[in-house]
């Protein structure tokens, strides 16, 4: 499925803007998704494997999550690309949540994107699934809570890799509650001026190559 050049507005009523539960792939290009009661874009598989690409798209003023990968059950797997996205004024700008799954593999790449003036900029929560999230060249600023939150079930395999990003003027810059520590940094970020703390727990260093 390919959606291109759409403005989807929930101000006259509507729970979610775009919902994708089954199918091989979803591509969203040059769209605006705004003013929904729950999620702007909701990806909610429970089985099988999906690919999704969301690029050059704005998600704004959605009451829950701007872009929400949330599997409610089962053991689905996914590869996702979120590139040149602007997420503003949502409770969470971008969310990746596999807490309720029983397995599967989730790989999400977030690049060249902005999460600003949300409750939380990027929220990552891993259950038994194997989750890898890369965040590259992002601006995550002015969020009421944390810029990035990363948490997992103790012992689950979660990897977050952060590079070339600006994380500033959030209440907390990075809330890292992964156990074992699965949050890695390339050391070329700008994480500063977050009044309640820049990083709650040290990030593992990654060498630039």
C-alpha positions in Angstrom: 0.0 0.0 0.0 1.3 3.5 -0.9 -0.2 6.7 0.4 1.2 9.9 -1.2 0.5 13.6 -0.9 -2.5 13.3 1.5 -3.7 15.6 4.3 -5.6 13.6 6.8 -7.4 15.6 9.4 -9.2 14.2 12.4 -10.6 17.5 13.7 -14.2 16.5 12.7 -13.9 13.2 14.5 -11.7 10.1 14.1 -9.7 7.9 16.3 -6.6 7.2 14.2 -5.4 8.7 10.9 -3.8 5.7 9.2 -4.0 2.2 10.6 -1.9 -0.7 9.3 -2.4 -4.2 10.8 -1.7 -6.7 8.1 -0.1 -6.8 4.7 3.3 -6.9 3.2 4.2 -3.2 3.2 3.1 0.3 3.8 4.7 3.4 2.3 3.6 6.9 3.4 5.2 9.8 1.4 4.6 13.6 1.5 1.6 13.4 3.9 0.2 15.4 6.8 -1.7 13.5 9.5 -3.1 15.7 12.3 -5.7 16.2 15.0 -6.7 12.6 15.8 -8.0 11.4 19.1 -5.4 8.6 19.3 -2.6 8.0 16.8 -1.7 9.8 13.7 -0.2 6.7 12.1 -0.7 3.4 13.8 1.2 0.2 12.9 -0.2 -2.7 14.9 0.7 -6.2 13.5 0.1 -9.3 15.5 1.8 -11.9 13.2 3.9 -12.3 10.1 6.4 -9.7 8.7 5.8 -6.2 7.6 7.9 -3.5 5.9 7.0 0.2 6.3 8.5 3.5 5.1 7.3 6.8 6.3 9.1 9.8 4.7 8.7 13.5 4.2 5.6 13.4 6.4 4.3 15.6 9.3 2.3 14.2 12.2 1.0 17.0 14.4 -1.4 17.5 17.3 -2.5 13.8 17.7 -3.6 13.1 21.3 -1.6 9.9 21.6 1.3 9.1 19.3 2.3 10.7 16.0 3.8 7.5 14.6 3.1 4.5 16.7 4.5 1.0 16.1 2.6 -0.9 18.7 2.1 -4.6 18.5 -0.8 -5.6 20.9 0.0 -9.3 20.9 1.6 -12.2 19.0 5.1 -12.3 17.6 5.3 -10.1 14.5 8.5 -8.9 12.9 9.0 -5.6 11.2 11.6 -3.5 9.3 10.8 0.2 9.3 12.2 3.4 8.0 11.1 6.8 9.4 12.9 9.5 7.5 12.4 13.3 7.2 9.5 13.2 9.5 8.3 16.1 11.7 6.4 15.1 14.8 5.0 18.1 16.8 2.4 18.4 19.5 1.7 14.8 20.1 1.7 13.0 23.5 4.6 11.0 22.0 6.2 12.0 18.7 7.4 8.5 17.6 6.8 5.3 19.6 8.1 1.8 19.1 6.5 -0.6 21.6 6.7 -4.4 21.6 6.1 -4.9 25.3 3.0 -7.1 24.7 4.5 -9.4 22.2 5.8 -12.9 22.7 8.7 -12.7 20.2 9.6 -11.5 16.8 12.3 -9.1 15.5 11.8 -5.3 15.2 14.3 -3.1 13.3 13.5 0.6 13.0 15.7 3.3 11.5 14.8 6.9 12.4 16.8 9.6 10.5 16.8 13.3 9.5 13.7 13.9 11.6 12.3 16.3 14.2 10.4 15.4 17.4 9.5 18.6 19.2 6.9 20.0 21.6 5.6 16.6 22.3 5.1 15.0 25.7 7.9 12.6 24.9 9.9 12.9 21.7 10.8 9.2 21.0 9.5 6.4 23.3 11.0 2.9 22.9 9.7 0.0 25.0 10.8 -3.6 24.4 9.3 -6.9 25.6 10.5 -10.3 24.5 11.0 -9.3 20.9 14.5 -8.5 19.6 14.5 -4.8 19.0 17.1 -2.6 17.3 16.4 1.1 16.8 18.9 3.5 15.1 18.5 7.3 15.5 20.6 9.4 13.2 20.6 13.2 12.6 17.5 13.9 14.6 16.5 17.1 16.4 14.6 16.2 19.6 13.8 19.4 21.5 11.4 21.2 23.7 9.4 18.1 24.8 7.6 18.3 28.1 9.0 15.0 29.3 12.1 13.2 28.0 13.6 13.7 24.6 14.1 9.9 24.3 12.9 7.2 26.7 14.3 3.6 26.2 13.2 0.8 28.5 12.9 -3.0 28.3 11.9 -6.1 30.1 15.0 -7.1 32.2 17.1 -9.4 30.1 15.4 -8.7 26.8 17.6 -7.9 23.8 17.2 -4.2 23.0 19.7 -2.1 21.1 19.5 1.7 20.5 22.2 3.4 18.5 22.3 7.2 18.6 24.4 9.5 16.4 24.6 13.1 15.0 21.6 14.2 17.0 20.6 17.3 18.9 18.7 16.7 22.2 18.1 19.9 24.0 15.5 21.8 26.1 13.5 18.8 27.1 12.8 18.1 30.8 15.2 15.2 30.5 17.4 14.6 27.5 17.7 10.8 27.5 16.0 8.5 30.0 17.9 5.2 29.7 16.4 2.4 31.8 17.5 -0.5 29.7 18.8 -3.6 31.5 21.2 -4.8 30.5 22.3 -1.4 29.1 21.5 -1.5 25.4 21.8 2.2 24.6 24.8 3.1 22.5 26.1 6.5 21.4 28.6 7.3 18.6 29.7 10.3 20.7 28.9 12.9 18.1 25.6 14.1 19.6 24.7 17.4 21.2 22.8 16.6 24.4 22.6 19.6 26.6 20.4 22.2 28.4 17.9 19.7 29.6 17.0 21.2 33.0 16.2 17.9 34.8 19.2 16.1 33.4 20.8 15.3 30.1 21.3 11.5 30.5 19.9 9.4 33.4 22.2 6.5 32.9 25.5 6.4 30.9 25.3 5.4 27.2 27.7 2.7 25.8 30.3 4.3 23.5 30.5 3.3 19.8 33.5 4.1 17.8 33.2 6.2 14.6 34.4 4.2 11.6 
